[in-house]
Structure formats: C-alpha cells, structure tokens
C-alpha cells in the first residue's frame, strides 16, 4: 500500500518542484503526470502478481520509480510547461499598459495588447511597430520562422539601444558638383563636432570625379578636420540605391543619415534623430523636409513642410499628413536609422539600380520586420526639388542596367495583393530577400494594412465595394475620363467611396476612382476633375456626398445631367428624378476580398486589438 501511495504522490511532488522554479503545468501536462503514475501502479501490480509478499522485488520497483520520476521531471522543467509561450518569456499584462500615441510617447513597445487565448501559439517578443509603450521585453521569442525584429548586438534588456551619440551623413552624389560642395559645408558647420562622425560622399560616376572638385575649391572642405569628409566612388553611374548601399556599408557612426546631395540642414537638426534612435534602435527617423532656396542654399522663408507618404496599391507613394508621428512610407531621399538596424535588415535591395522604389522597400522592411518609422519635427532639412529651374536639372545618365524596382517591391512584399496591380518581376528574381525575411520573422503585407487601417480603410484606399454611378433619368454612367461625361454603362468608370470624413473620423467624404490614386476634385464647366486623393479629407474640393436619395451633393449644389455631361445645380431646384444616381453593378473590390482572407488567416485584429491605427 505504501508503494501505491508513493506513486500517486509523485505528480504532486513534481508540480510543487516546478512551482519552486517558476513553472506551472497546463491541464494537459497534469493529465500526463498522473497518467505516468497510473502506468506505474499497473506495472507494480503486474510485477507483484502471485507473489506472497504482495509487492514486486525492490530491484524492479526502484528502476520503475526512477523512470517515472525522470519523465515527470522533464515535463515540469521543459519549455512547454512555462508560464509564457513556447520558446519565450512570460510578459505580464500589467507591463503592457497603453499610452497615448499621438506624437507624445514614441518609446519602444511591448506588443499589441492582450492576445486571444487561441493565439498562444504565436510567440511574441513584442511589437516595435505597435503603440509606443513604457518598455519592451527583448528576449527572443519566435514568430513564424524567425524572431520578429531580429536580435541587435547593442540592445539593452529594457528594449532600448545604447545612447546614440554620433552620426554618419551619407551623401549619394551623381554630377551634383556645386550642390555637393554646399551640402557638405552646411552639414559640416551645422553639426557639432562631437556628434558628426563623418560625411561620406559617394561619387556615383561623376565626371570629373567629385574629389577633384573639392580639391580645387578654395574652402578645402576635404581637408577641414571638422568636416571629416570621406570619398567613395563608383566609376560608372549605377543609381541612387547602389550609392546609398555603398555608403551605408562603409559608415561607422552610431546613426546613418542618408541625405540627398542637394540639402541644407538647420541648426540642431541631429538632436531629435539621435534621441529617437536611442529610444528604439529599430527605428527609422525622417526629418521635417522643407524647401531649399537655391539663391542662399538655405531653407526658404515661409517654406512648406513635407514628411509623410503612404504606399499605394500600384507600388507607388503619395504624400499625406495627419496628427500621428508614425510614417507609413518614407519619400526616399532623407532618412536616418541606427547602423545596427541598417546592417541587420540588409539596408537596401542590392539588385535595384537607378532611381525609385528603394523608399517603398525600406519602409516595408521596417514595418513588416519589427521596426517602425517616425518623424522628427524639430529636425529640419531643406531639400532641392526638381523644378523648371535649370539649376535643378538632372545632369547624369545611368550606365548600369536598368531594373524594374517597383516590380521587385511587388514581388518581394505584396504576396496575394500582387494580383491587383501590374509589373511584378518573377519571384525567382527576389530570392535575395529570403534570408533576412526569415531571420527577422517578417510579416505579410496585410499586417501593414492592418497597422494603418485608418488610412487604408477609413481613408478609402481599400474599399469594401466598387460601383458605377448611373444617372437614372438618362440611363448613362459617369465617366472619369473625359471628365464629366455621361456614357454607356458597359464600359463606365468604377468608383468607390474615399477620404476620411473629418467630422466623424470614419469613411468617407469623397469619391475615389477605383484602380487609381485620384478622387473627384474641383468642378468647372467641364465637370469634376480628378486629382490625387487627400485621404484625410482636408481638401475641400474633394467633398462629394452621395445622399440617401441618390443625389451627389457638393457644397450647396448637386450634380445633374445636361447634354451627355454633368453640371452643378442648386439641389433645391432639381426636378423629381433629376440628378439621381444609383450605384450600378456594385461588387466587392478584389483587394478587400484578399485582405479579408488574410485577416481570417493571420487574425491581426485578434492578436493585436490595441495596435494603433494611424
């Protein structure tokens, strides 16, 4: 009887042993523990059968106890018994308190809130792309095939990197000539010596070489110890991405600032950039981009300020602005990040040549692979835009083989969404992405759309329904091109609702042309003109309301038919059926269907219910 009692007590002893070590068994594990003891009881009974003593030989019983005890010990100490998730640490919900994210607290984050019980198999270290938090557990926890965000060599246990003190300014320059001299001088004299680690001028095939221009200039910036100028050179012009990649790999500062070779910073431009990257070493930071006055090579008076862009479904980018300091997509030329993060993510796609596309790729590398992007409002850098002024003209010509950079972005990142646009390269052309995507546990594009769901769904970029606008009295449909025309509905333009309603913060305040990035804008004698959508609904020209009675109201007027075109008339003066439009041939958009399927698969809304939406 004592032996049977001992075997029955073994599971309780093992559970107590595990509790001392901070691990607790699941219900399934408890069942297994007692199951092993039951097997021991049965074995003891069989060995003792027909023996006068009623017990098995001691040499049989002791090995049996050791076997059962060892099996139970492995269960209680194994990773499947830990209070956290398999392969990773336990993070209490008390450590995940939400904070206001609208431009106030941009510290690294823990995660998207309490995860659903059904998602405990998704091991989260924490989500650098979610709402800023008070801290972050950075011990590696596996997600999919890798560690979301990777492991940085100089990261602290609190989730922050070490304090970033030095900055390498990387200038990709192709036939920039005087612009290169002025840019180097401004960064040299407006960055404290203790913070300026180096200025790397990457000469992308200029003729004559830029270094000779610096050597002949009376300022001799190349010899100025304060400027710390270093020259790298491509003999042939290979393009912006290759020049950036060359400079980034060579740079040794704490932070790498990639700046176009025709810019002028304001004083203290570096401060907030260093602060933000110190807060989150997986962070990319975009300065406030202002306009450059070429007469003074300094910031224009009353300049505009541009920072934020968003990714379009056709792999392009559009400028927009809202209250959030998070940035979906960088514009390209001006961005800073920690050197460790640059190296961990691979920096740029080394197979891209020419200009364009690298900003989309870098943005998705950040958001889908464990990083984030924010703006630094106090860091101001004036930028020369390409205008009709001859001084802004491009002087170089590409010598390297041109590549389909947008097509590479689509193939590498779009997944099932590639079917809603054109131009993707073959998947075997982007296999160079595979290694770092696996190493960083990168997520699919649907996560990016979920992360910025206010922009993409409330802003009407991705619409649940697409339709034609059929004028009831004529039976004709509104055309976007030629604008204002009414024509056969057989080939009529498809529309969708677009732009946030500023009164409600929800969709929608305008009419977007499906398959484009344009909305109905200003209205004249020719009708409504398409113009790039203001997704946040601030452009008054794009306020078009489809009323419940089917009329389309713009201000105090409504759209009506006249001679196969549309005009504006006072809504009060319309006849009974005049100016009534119906949503003809409505159907779900392909992109919305794809997103819904992705949402069912990955359950972003269940796993990260508290993730910011802007």
Buried (B, 14 or more C-beta within 10 A) or exposed (E): EEBBEBBBEBBEBBBEBBEEEEBBBEEEBBEBBBEBBEBBBEBBEEBBEEEEEEBBEEEEBEEBBEBBBEBBBEBBBBEEBBEBBBEBBEBEEEBBEBEEBEEEBBBBBBBBBEBEEEBEEBBBBBBBBBBBBBBBBBEBBBBBEBBBBBBBEEBEEEBBBEEBEBBBBBBBBBBBBEBBBBBBBBBBBBBEEEBBBBBBBBBBBBEEBBBEBBEEBEEEBBEBEEBBBBBBBBEEBBBBBBBBBBBBBBBEBBBBBBBBBBBBBBEEBBBBBBBBBBBBBBBBBBBBBBBBBBEEBBBBEEBEBBBBBBBBBBBBBBEBBBEBBBBBBBBBBBBBBBBBBBBBBBBBBEBBBBBBBBBBBBBBBBBBBBBBBBBBEBBBBBBBEEEEEEEBEEEBEBBBEEBBBBBBBBBBBBBBBBEBBEBBBEEEBBEEBEEBBEBBBBBBBBBBBBBBBBBBBBBBBBBBBBBBBBBBBEEBBBBBEEBBBBBEBEEBBBBBBBBBBEEEEEBBBBBBBBBBBBBBBEBEEEBBBBBBBBBBBBBEBBBBBBEEEBBBBBEEBBBBBEEEBBBBBEBEEBEEEBBBBBBBEEEEBBBBBBBEEBBEEBBBEBBBEEBBBB
